Amino acid sequence: MTIEEGIAMDKRIMSFDEVMDVIRSLARSQGSYGRLYYSILEMKKNNPDEYAYFKADIAGQEFTDIIDVIMYFES
């Protein structure tokens, strides 16, 4: 086993709820994440199809840590 394979085995993919927890946590100190968080909640309430697509997209990103989440939304 290579070092890269060992590192990959140690990383667990974050669930959608974990990603939302990261966004909610960042929303306390960053205005843009607050707006993002409330936009997601509004999408869930008012546009379930778009919300389902968003959830699938987030799951497809296979985030393994907070930095992955930040890099996705900041890029």
Buried (B, 14 or more C-beta within 10 A) or exposed (E): EEEEEEEEEEEEEBEEEBBBBBBBEBBEEBEEBBEBBEEBEEBBEEEEEEBEEBBEEBBEBEBBEBEBBBEEBEE
